């Protein structure tokens, strides 16, 4: 029972309200051309909103709705031409208007063919300005005629050469817009709505060219473009496209202004709150256990609750019972699971629907593996879920607990047992010596300790065994390209890291923490501690650029094999440690020097 991560027009999150608002704006704009941005992080639900819009417009005879996925055409050719050709071809094939606009579509496709030929040669800029073919372009045209099937290219070459004295790019842009407008008038439709998806997954050049094609060629009366993209990624694309903007003009401001010019009305999808996460998680888990009609009744109840999420805690067991009646054992289990993990899963995923699904799929997959290995009698799904939350969002604490329980004769982590005794008695938490260093990290760990079931009497060894292949954060595959790129940089040499130091400094604090955890997990795989582990230089550069990570640095050092660690650990001149962290660092090294001969012979470098 896995949760499929596909866009859907089934609304678990009351995104219907966003879709209907966008449709109202499109309707009220009448013939005025408009661009609307649906913004949100990857996995926030942008594509699903486009699906809902498409579904609502499907039966409207006066509106043509087309979908364009820029990612599918990545790397084909000039992105402007691809978008324009895809739209004209789709209109030509449309059953409502295809015959009516046949000749106009042919004329527009001919203009597009001319633009393709302009792009064939190296002298594109001269051709755009003068309308005259360059030698390179003529050679390319001749090359087409010398190909194995010259007959396929003759008409293109003739249409390129014969009227060339009358054509130049500005005239073609103006002509294309005029012909496109005439096509829509002849089609006798009220609106052409074009849904553009996955633009933030494209390379920067493709993303910018697609947006510029919309603005320069296609934004004519009666058109509405609805563009789903993470605005942060598009801003990065703008920065890469215009790398030489003078610093006094402010590149960040320029990127935002440029984006605002291209997208007139932005919609930002908010992150899920606690009640919304619980509702989403519960619906996702119970859907496969219920008949469609019964589930749809629960879905309607959830929408009622989501209208005022501040006034309730989300879809509850009682809400489901009122509709279903007697709750089966399987249904009861998934409802409990949602109640158990949704509060801190919401914090850990920052309310991102895709990451919530990924966590649940990882949990279900790991449980299935345990069954096929005949370990299911030792694995409690509720305990597994609680441990996986810790593994995903606080890997350093998980590593300590996993190591401690693995060393134990009975698999019990005594530190957890001690802390849980105070929780059972509703007393102030009595931190063990080993867990004491984690208690001030944040409130998340304290909340995790208190959720059921408690783990103090559990043999955790089967859970550690089944998780032994998970050496890295569950969400590594969901990180954006920027984080993935920097992760690889931080595992390279000091020279390569220094070459990217500005990129490292310019990421947000939350991105820096994500990177820290990814690199820290890589370092923890290290076996030969006399040698410096891959990623250690990267961690130091990351901390230097983001001093707030210094507290995590000490926790990472405490996971090293202090008895065998090499002299490389004594050097910290690359990091401006604050006084408290520096004191902890020196105390830790001093403690290691008592049993480590290599360190005892060395001196701390300051």
C-alpha distance (Angstrom), angle and dihedral (degrees) to the residues before:
residue distance angle dihedral
X1 . . .
X2 3.80 . .
X3 3.81 124.9 .
X4 3.80 109.7 -122.8
X5 3.79 115.3 -132.6
X6 3.80 99.2 -142.8
X7 3.77 130.5 126.2
X8 3.81 110.5 -96.8
X9 3.77 141.3 -173.3
X10 3.84 90.0 -144.8
X11 3.78 103.0 102.8
X12 3.82 115.3 -139.7
X13 3.81 94.4 159.4
X14 3.80 105.1 42.8
X15 3.80 89.5 -108.7
X16 3.79 83.6 146.8
X17 3.81 85.3 88.9
X18 3.84 90.5 61.1
X19 3.81 92.3 44.9
X20 3.81 92.8 50.4
X21 3.82 91.9 46.8
X22 3.81 90.3 54.0
X23 3.81 90.8 47.8
X24 3.81 89.9 51.6
X25 3.81 90.9 53.5
X26 3.81 90.8 48.5
X27 3.81 90.7 50.5
X28 3.81 94.5 46.3
X29 3.81 92.3 49.0
X30 3.84 87.9 68.2
X31 3.84 106.3 -178.7
X32 3.80 95.4 -12.4
X33 3.83 110.4 113.4
X34 3.78 112.8 -121.8
X35 3.82 141.0 -178.6
X36 3.80 119.5 -153.0
X37 3.81 124.3 -171.2
X38 3.81 122.6 -149.5
X39 3.79 101.9 -161.5
X40 3.78 131.5 -172.3
X41 3.79 143.1 119.1
X42 3.80 120.1 -73.5
X43 3.79 106.5 -74.5
X44 3.81 95.4 21.1
X45 3.82 93.1 118.9
X46 3.82 104.2 -96.8
X47 3.82 94.6 137.1
X48 3.80 91.4 48.7
X49 3.81 90.5 55.2
X50 3.82 89.4 52.8
X51 3.82 88.6 50.8
X52 3.81 90.3 53.3
X53 3.81 91.3 49.7
X54 3.81 90.7 49.1
X55 3.83 91.0 49.9
X56 3.81 92.5 50.5
X57 3.82 92.1 50.6
X58 3.80 95.8 44.1
X59 3.82 96.6 94.6
X60 3.82 97.6 36.4
X61 3.82 104.7 112.8
X62 3.82 93.0 -164.6
X63 3.82 95.7 53.6
X64 3.80 129.4 68.2
X65 3.81 113.4 -156.1
X66 3.83 120.0 -167.1
X67 3.80 130.5 178.9
X68 3.80 125.2 -144.4
X69 3.81 122.3 -173.7
X70 3.80 108.3 -164.6
X71 3.81 92.6 -167.7
X72 3.82 91.9 63.0
X73 3.82 90.4 58.5
X74 3.80 95.5 43.4
X75 3.80 110.5 140.8
X76 3.82 97.6 7.1
X77 3.82 100.3 111.3
X78 3.79 140.4 -64.8
X79 3.81 105.0 -10.4
X80 3.81 93.6 -143.0
X81 3.79 91.4 56.8
X82 3.82 93.1 44.4
X83 3.81 92.2 54.0
X84 3.81 93.9 45.2
X85 3.81 93.5 46.8
X86 3.81 92.7 45.7
X87 3.80 92.0 52.9
X88 3.82 95.9 46.0
X89 3.82 91.6 45.4
X90 3.81 90.9 49.6
X91 3.80 91.2 50.2
X92 3.80 89.9 47.7
X93 3.82 90.1 53.2
X94 3.80 94.7 44.2
X95 3.81 111.9 117.0
X96 3.81 93.2 -145.2
X97 3.79 97.6 57.3
X98 3.82 108.8 3.2
X99 3.82 96.8 109.3
X100 3.81 94.1 40.2
X101 3.81 94.7 57.9
X102 3.80 98.6 34.4
X103 3.82 97.7 121.1
X104 3.82 95.2 39.8
X105 3.80 90.3 51.8
X106 3.81 91.0 51.3
X107 3.81 90.5 51.3
X108 3.80 92.0 50.9
X109 3.81 92.6 47.2
X110 3.81 88.5 51.6
X111 3.82 89.5 54.8
X112 3.80 88.6 50.1
X113 3.83 90.2 51.4
X114 3.81 88.4 54.4
X115 3.82 90.2 52.1
X116 3.80 89.7 50.2
X117 3.79 90.6 54.6
X118 3.80 90.9 48.6
X119 3.82 86.9 57.8
X120 3.80 93.5 51.0
X121 3.81 96.4 84.6
X122 3.74 137.4 53.1
X123 3.82 95.0 -114.6
X124 3.80 96.2 70.8
X125 3.79 95.6 133.5
X126 3.84 92.6 54.7
X127 3.79 91.2 47.0
X128 3.81 92.4 50.8
X129 3.78 90.8 52.5
X130 3.82 99.8 40.7
X131 3.77 107.0 20.9
X132 3.83 89.2 -132.0
X133 3.82 120.5 125.3
X134 3.77 115.5 -116.5
X135 3.83 122.9 -134.5
X136 3.80 89.6 -104.1
X137 3.80 90.7 54.1
X138 3.79 92.8 47.9
X139 3.82 89.7 49.6
X140 3.79 89.6 51.4
X141 3.80 90.6 50.3
X142 3.82 89.7 50.6
X143 3.79 88.4 48.2
X144 3.78 89.6 57.6
X145 3.80 90.5 53.8
X146 3.82 90.8 50.5
X147 3.79 92.7 52.2
X148 3.81 123.6 110.5
X149 3.82 91.7 -96.0
X150 3.82 105.4 33.1
X151 3.80 92.6 162.3
X152 3.80 89.1 70.7
X153 3.82 90.7 60.3
X154 3.82 103.9 36.6
X155 3.79 96.5 92.4
X156 3.80 92.2 47.0
X157 3.78 92.2 51.9
X158 3.82 93.3 45.5
X159 3.80 92.5 49.2
X160 3.81 87.4 49.5
X161 3.80 97.4 49.7
X162 3.81 106.0 34.0
X163 3.82 102.3 61.3
X164 3.80 96.8 26.1
X165 3.79 94.8 120.0
X166 3.78 89.7 62.4
X167 3.78 97.6 46.9
X168 3.77 133.5 79.5
X169 3.78 132.1 152.5
X170 3.83 99.3 -101.9
X171 3.82 90.1 51.5
X172 3.79 91.1 46.6
X173 3.83 91.6 50.9
X174 3.78 90.9 51.0
X175 3.80 91.7 43.8
X176 3.77 93.4 49.0
X177 3.82 92.6 51.4
X178 3.80 91.5 48.1
X179 3.82 93.3 48.5
X180 3.81 91.5 45.0
X181 3.80 90.3 52.3
X182 3.80 91.0 49.0
X183 3.81 90.3 50.0
X184 3.82 91.4 55.8
X185 3.81 91.1 47.4
X186 3.79 91.8 51.4
X187 3.82 90.8 47.4
X188 3.84 87.9 60.8
X189 3.80 94.5 -141.9
X190 3.78 125.0 144.2
X191 3.79 94.7 -141.0
X192 3.78 143.5 9.7
X193 3.82 106.9 -154.0
X194 3.81 115.9 -168.5
X195 3.81 118.9 -168.2
X196 3.82 112.5 -155.0
X197 3.80 114.3 -165.1
X198 3.82 138.5 -177.4
X199 3.80 93.9 16.1
X200 3.82 90.0 142.2
X201 3.82 89.6 61.1
X202 3.81 92.2 59.8
X203 3.78 126.1 92.6
X204 3.83 111.9 -91.6
X205 3.81 93.7 -105.6
X206 3.82 92.2 52.3
X207 3.80 93.0 47.2
X208 3.82 93.4 50.8
X209 3.81 94.2 43.6
X210 3.82 90.7 51.3
X211 3.81 92.3 51.0
X212 3.79 91.5 46.1
X213 3.81 91.4 49.7
X214 3.78 88.6 55.6
X215 3.79 92.1 49.5
X216 3.81 99.6 40.5
X217 3.80 103.9 35.7
X218 3.78 113.9 13.5
X219 3.80 109.2 34.5
X220 3.81 97.7 97.8
X221 3.83 131.3 136.7
X222 3.83 114.7 -57.8
X223 3.83 93.7 23.9
X224 3.81 126.9 118.1
X225 3.80 122.0 -176.9
X226 3.80 117.8 -162.5
X227 3.80 109.1 -167.3
X228 3.82 122.1 -166.5
X229 3.81 111.7 -158.7
X230 3.78 143.3 128.0
X231 3.79 100.9 -102.8
X232 3.81 91.1 -149.3
X233 3.81 90.9 60.4
X234 3.81 91.5 46.6
X235 3.82 90.4 50.3
X236 3.82 88.2 52.6
X237 3.82 88.6 51.5
X238 3.82 89.8 52.5
X239 3.81 90.9 50.4
X240 3.79 90.9 51.4
X241 3.81 90.9 46.2
X242 3.83 91.9 52.2
X243 3.83 103.7 33.5
X244 3.80 95.4 153.8
X245 3.81 101.0 58.5
X246 3.84 105.1 137.1
X247 3.81 111.0 -103.1
X248 3.81 92.8 -126.4
X249 3.81 87.9 64.7
X250 3.80 90.7 57.4
X251 3.82 113.4 -120.9
X252 3.81 93.1 -144.5
X253 3.80 91.7 53.8
X254 3.80 90.7 45.3
X255 3.82 91.4 52.6
X256 3.79 92.2 50.7
X257 3.80 93.1 45.8
X258 3.80 91.1 48.9
X259 3.81 91.1 50.3
X260 3.81 91.6 47.5
X261 3.80 89.2 53.5
X262 3.80 91.5 53.5
X263 3.83 97.0 40.9
X264 3.79 113.4 42.7
X265 3.82 101.8 -175.1
X266 3.82 119.2 32.3
X267 3.81 124.9 -162.0
X268 3.80 116.0 -166.9
X269 3.82 115.9 -157.3
X270 3.81 105.8 -138.2
X271 3.80 121.7 -132.8
X272 3.79 114.2 -102.4
X273 3.78 118.0 -93.2
X274 3.80 124.8 -141.8
X275 3.82 97.7 -86.4
X276 3.82 91.6 43.4
X277 3.81 91.9 51.2
X278 3.80 91.3 49.9
X279 3.82 91.5 49.1
X280 3.81 93.0 46.4
X281 3.79 93.3 46.4
X282 3.81 93.6 46.4
X283 3.81 93.5 48.6
X284 3.82 91.1 47.6
X285 3.81 92.0 51.8
X286 3.83 100.2 42.4
X287 3.83 98.9 43.3
X288 3.82 94.6 86.8
X289 3.80 92.4 48.4
X290 3.82 96.8 57.4
X291 3.77 140.5 64.2
X292 3.82 113.4 -103.5
X293 3.82 94.9 -112.4
X294 3.82 93.1 49.9
X295 3.80 91.8 46.2
X296 3.81 91.5 50.1
X297 3.82 89.3 54.5
X298 3.81 89.5 53.2
X299 3.81 89.5 46.5
X300 3.81 90.1 56.1
X301 3.81 90.0 50.0
X302 3.81 90.1 50.8
X303 3.83 91.2 53.2
X304 3.79 88.8 53.1
X305 3.82 89.6 53.3
X306 3.81 92.9 45.1
X307 3.80 91.4 56.7
X308 3.83 86.9 74.0
X309 3.83 106.1 22.0
X310 3.81 91.7 163.5
X311 3.82 89.7 61.9
X312 3.82 99.5 56.7
X313 3.80 142.0 29.1
X314 3.80 94.9 -119.0
X315 3.79 135.0 -98.5
X316 3.82 105.5 -13.5
X317 3.79 136.9 -162.3
X318 3.80 88.9 -107.9
X319 3.82 92.0 53.7
X320 3.81 89.9 53.1
X321 3.79 93.8 44.0
X322 3.81 91.0 52.2
X323 3.81 88.9 60.0
X324 3.82 102.9 32.0
X325 3.78 101.0 35.8
X326 3.79 112.3 -153.1
X327 3.81 111.0 30.1
X328 3.81 116.5 -136.0
X329 3.81 122.3 -131.2
X330 3.84 91.9 -108.0
X331 3.80 92.3 49.3
X332 3.80 91.2 46.3
X333 3.80 90.5 53.9
X334 3.81 95.6 53.6
X335 3.81 92.6 44.1
X336 3.83 89.5 53.2
X337 3.80 90.0 47.6
X338 3.81 90.8 54.3
X339 3.81 92.4 47.4
X340 3.81 89.9 47.4
X341 3.79 101.6 51.3
X342 3.82 108.5 20.1
X343 3.86 97.7 88.9
X344 3.79 97.1 56.1
X345 3.80 94.6 29.3
X346 3.81 85.6 60.6
X347 3.81 90.6 54.4
X348 3.79 94.5 43.9
X349 3.81 95.3 49.0
X350 3.82 93.5 37.8
X351 3.80 87.8 -125.8
X352 3.83 95.2 -61.8
X353 3.85 111.5 154.9
X354 3.81 94.6 -152.2
X355 3.79 93.4 51.7
X356 3.81 89.7 48.4
X357 3.81 89.2 54.0
X358 3.80 91.8 46.2
X359 3.78 91.4 53.2
X360 3.81 92.5 50.0
X361 3.81 91.7 46.8
X362 3.81 91.1 50.0
X363 3.81 89.4 50.1
X364 3.81 94.3 48.5
X365 3.80 92.3 44.0
X366 3.79 92.8 51.2
X367 3.81 90.7 48.2
X368 3.82 90.3 51.0
X369 3.81 90.2 50.9
X370 3.81 89.7 53.0
X371 3.82 89.7 52.7
X372 3.79 93.1 51.1
X373 3.80 89.4 49.5
X374 3.83 89.0 51.2
X375 3.79 90.0 -115.8
X376 3.80 96.9 117.1
X377 3.82 92.1 103.0
X378 3.82 87.7 62.3
X379 3.82 95.9 42.9
X380 3.80 122.6 78.5
X381 3.81 110.1 -165.1
X382 3.83 91.8 -144.3
X383 3.81 92.2 53.2
X384 3.82 90.1 44.5
X385 3.81 90.9 52.2
X386 3.79 92.5 50.8
X387 3.80 93.3 49.0
X388 3.80 92.4 46.4
X389 3.80 90.4 54.5
X390 3.80 88.4 57.6
X391 3.80 92.1 43.6
X392 3.81 91.4 51.7
X393 3.79 101.9 43.7
X394 3.83 106.5 22.0
X395 3.83 103.8 29.4
X396 3.80 94.1 163.8
X397 3.83 91.9 59.0
X398 3.80 91.1 42.8
X399 3.81 91.0 52.3
X400 3.79 90.7 53.4
X401 3.82 93.6 48.8
X402 3.82 92.5 43.9
X403 3.80 92.6 49.8
X404 3.82 93.0 45.2
X405 3.82 94.4 49.3
X406 3.83 92.0 44.3
X407 3.81 89.7 56.4
X408 3.80 92.7 47.3
X409 3.82 120.0 99.4
X410 3.82 91.9 -133.0
X411 3.80 98.3 28.9
X412 3.81 93.5 -112.2
X413 3.79 119.7 137.4
X414 3.80 103.3 -137.0
X415 3.80 93.0 -163.1
X416 3.80 91.4 58.5
X417 3.80 90.4 45.0
X418 3.82 91.5 54.1
X419 3.80 93.5 49.0
X420 3.81 92.6 46.6
X421 3.81 92.6 54.7
X422 3.80 89.2 66.6
X423 3.83 90.3 45.8
X424 3.82 90.7 53.6
X425 3.79 89.8 53.6
X426 3.83 92.9 46.3
X427 3.80 87.8 -121.7
X428 3.79 130.3 138.0
X429 3.78 108.8 -72.6
X430 3.79 112.1 -89.3
X431 3.79 101.2 -147.0
X432 3.78 118.2 -151.0
X433 3.79 117.5 -131.1
X434 3.82 92.5 -105.6
X435 3.80 96.6 45.2
X436 3.79 93.5 43.2
X437 3.80 92.0 86.5
X438 3.83 90.6 60.6
X439 3.81 99.6 46.9
X440 3.82 97.5 85.7
X441 3.79 94.5 45.4
X442 3.81 93.0 95.1
X443 3.79 142.3 -58.0
X444 3.79 94.2 -89.1
X445 3.84 94.1 82.6
X446 3.79 91.9 49.4
X447 3.81 90.2 52.0
X448 3.80 90.0 47.7
X449 3.81 91.9 53.0
X450 3.80 91.5 55.1
X451 3.82 100.0 49.9
X452 3.80 117.5 100.5
X453 2.92 136.1 -70.3
X454 3.81 101.7 46.7
X455 3.81 113.3 -140.8
X456 3.81 104.0 -153.0
X457 3.81 94.4 102.7
X458 3.81 96.7 36.2
X459 3.79 124.3 109.1
X460 3.81 97.8 -129.2
X461 3.81 97.1 -175.3
X462 3.85 95.8 95.2
X463 3.81 89.6 52.3
X464 3.81 92.2 48.6
X465 3.80 89.6 48.3
X466 3.81 94.8 51.0
X467 3.83 89.5 47.9
X468 3.81 95.7 47.5
X469 3.82 92.2 108.1
X470 3.81 92.5 56.3
X471 3.75 103.7 92.6
X472 3.76 97.2 150.1
X473 3.78 139.8 46.6
X474 3.82 112.6 -72.2
X475 3.78 90.8 -125.5
X476 3.81 99.2 54.7
X477 3.80 89.7 108.4
X478 3.82 89.7 53.8
X479 3.78 96.9 53.8
X480 3.77 116.1 111.9
X481 3.80 121.8 -105.8
X482 3.80 93.2 -100.7
X483 3.83 92.9 58.1
X484 3.80 92.5 42.6
X485 3.81 90.1 51.1
X486 3.82 93.3 48.9
X487 3.81 91.1 46.2
X488 3.80 88.8 60.2
X489 3.83 91.0 45.0
X490 3.81 92.0 53.5
X491 3.81 90.3 56.6
X492 3.81 92.1 57.3
X493 3.81 134.5 81.2
X494 3.77 124.8 -59.0
X495 3.81 89.3 -107.4
X496 3.82 92.7 55.4
X497 3.81 90.7 45.9
X498 3.82 92.6 51.1
X499 3.80 89.7 51.0
X500 3.80 88.4 60.8
X501 3.80 98.2 38.3
X502 3.82 94.8 118.1
X503 3.81 91.4 53.3
X504 3.80 88.9 51.4
X505 3.80 92.2 50.6
X506 3.80 94.3 46.3
X507 3.81 98.1 59.2
X508 3.80 119.7 98.4
X509 3.80 123.0 -98.9
X510 3.81 92.0 -108.6
X511 3.82 90.1 51.4
X512 3.81 89.6 48.0
X513 3.82 90.7 53.2
X514 3.81 90.5 48.8
X515 3.80 89.8 51.3
X516 3.80 91.6 46.8
X517 3.82 91.6 55.1
X518 3.81 92.2 47.6
X519 3.82 93.8 50.4
X520 3.82 92.4 40.5
X521 3.81 89.9 55.8
X522 3.79 89.3 51.2
X523 3.82 90.9 51.2
X524 3.82 90.9 50.4
X525 3.81 89.2 62.3
X526 3.84 88.1 65.4
X527 3.81 116.1 116.9
X528 3.82 108.0 177.0
X529 3.81 102.7 63.2
X530 3.79 95.8 179.2
X531 3.83 84.5 73.0
X532 3.80 122.4 63.4
X533 3.83 109.4 -102.5
X534 3.79 122.0 -120.1
X535 3.78 107.8 -97.3
X536 3.82 98.6 29.5
X537 3.82 93.4 107.3
X538 3.79 87.8 47.5
X539 3.81 92.2 52.4
X540 3.81 90.3 51.8
X541 3.82 92.0 50.2
X542 3.80 90.2 48.3
X543 3.80 92.0 51.2
X544 3.79 92.1 47.1
X545 3.80 89.5 54.1
X546 3.82 93.6 42.7
X547 3.83 110.9 32.4
X548 3.83 91.5 -176.7
X549 3.82 86.7 76.7
X550 3.82 93.4 64.3
X551 3.82 92.8 94.6
X552 3.82 89.5 57.2
X553 3.80 90.5 48.6
X554 3.80 92.4 65.2
X555 3.81 91.1 48.6
X556 3.81 88.7 52.3
X557 3.82 92.5 50.3
X558 3.80 90.0 53.2
X559 3.81 89.3 62.6
X560 3.85 91.1 59.4
X561 3.81 121.6 101.9
X562 3.80 96.1 -103.0
X563 3.82 93.4 -173.5
X564 3.79 92.6 61.6
X565 3.81 106.1 22.6
X566 3.80 114.0 131.1
X567 3.79 131.0 -118.7
X568 3.83 90.1 -98.8
X569 3.81 88.7 83.3
X570 3.82 91.5 67.0
X571 3.80 92.5 71.4
X572 3.79 115.6 88.5
X573 3.81 101.1 142.7
X574 3.81 89.4 117.5
X575 3.81 91.1 65.7
X576 3.80 127.3 66.0
X577 3.80 95.6 -144.0
X578 3.78 116.1 -164.3
X579 3.84 114.3 -118.9
X580 3.83 96.4 -101.0
X581 3.79 94.2 48.2
X582 3.80 91.4 43.4
X583 3.80 89.5 53.3
X584 3.83 91.3 51.2
X585 3.80 90.2 47.4
X586 3.81 93.1 52.8
X587 3.82 91.7 45.3
X588 3.81 90.7 52.0
X589 3.82 93.1 48.7
X590 3.81 90.6 46.6
X591 3.80 89.7 52.7
X592 3.82 91.3 49.6
X593 3.83 91.6 48.4
X594 3.81 89.8 64.2
X595 3.82 91.2 70.8
X596 3.81 102.9 17.1
X597 3.80 113.2 82.6
X598 3.80 94.0 -170.2
X599 3.80 92.5 55.4
X600 3.79 92.3 42.2
X601 3.81 89.0 61.0
X602 3.80 92.8 51.2
X603 3.80 134.2 72.4
X604 3.78 129.4 -134.3
X605 3.81 109.9 -104.9
X606 3.79 114.1 -135.9
